[in-house]
Amino acid sequence: MGTITVNVDDDVERRFRKVADITYHKKKGYLGRAITEAMTYWIYEKKQREISEKQLKLLEKGFNFGRKLYGAREDLYER
């Protein structure tokens, strides 16, 4: 388990502690659990944004499906 020392805006800290208190009922280690949850969610959101941007670039680039192997639907299905 790691230790991180950070400086946070007073208003953000006050609001975060209030929400963490409501969520975890001031049980032992509630701030650590709340911060871990917040960091995990932040990482997830960043990864999802990265994935979506990468996929959008691929869509903009386009796909090469090769040449058309048939002229009409009847060429595919012999009935």
N, C-alpha and C positions, 0 to 999 in steps of 0.2 A: 504494500500500500504506500502511495506517495504522499508527500506533503507539499502544498503549494501555498505561498504567502502572496496575497494580492491586495491592491488598494482599489476599493470600489466607492463610487459616489454614495454619499450618505443616504440620499433618497432611495436609490436602488437597493441598498442594503436593508433599509427599514422595510420597504415593500416586500423584498425577498424573504426576510425573516418572518414577516407577518403571514405570508402564504405558506411557507415551510411549517410554521407553527400550526396553522389550521390543518394542513395535510398530514403531518406526522405527530401532532399533539405534544410537542416538546419532549418527546422521548429521547433517551440517551442516543447521541449521534445523529439527530434529525437533520442538522445543518449539512453534515457530510453526505447523508443520503440524498438530500435535496439538490445539493451542488453536483453530485455524481449523476443524478437523473438529468439535470439541466445540461451538463456537459455532453452526456450521451446523446440527448436529443439534438443538440447543436451539431455534433459530429454527423449524425444521421442526415440532418437537413442539408449540410454542406455536401455530403457525398451524393445525395439524390440530385441536388442542383448540378453538380459536376457531371453526373451521368446523363441528365436530361440535356445539358448543353452539348455534350459530346454526340448524343444521338441526333440532335437537331442539326448539327454540322454535317453529319452523315446524310441526313435527308436532303439538305440543301445541295450537297455534292451530287446526289443522284446515284442511281444504281444501273449497272449494265447487266441486263438479263440475257444478252446474246441475241442471236438472230431469230426471227420468227420461223418456226418449223412447219407451219400449216397456214393455209389461206382462209379456210372457213371451218365452221364447227363440224360440218359433215366429214371433213378430212380426218377428224379425230375419232368419230364414231361411225362405224360401218353397220348399217341396219338394213 
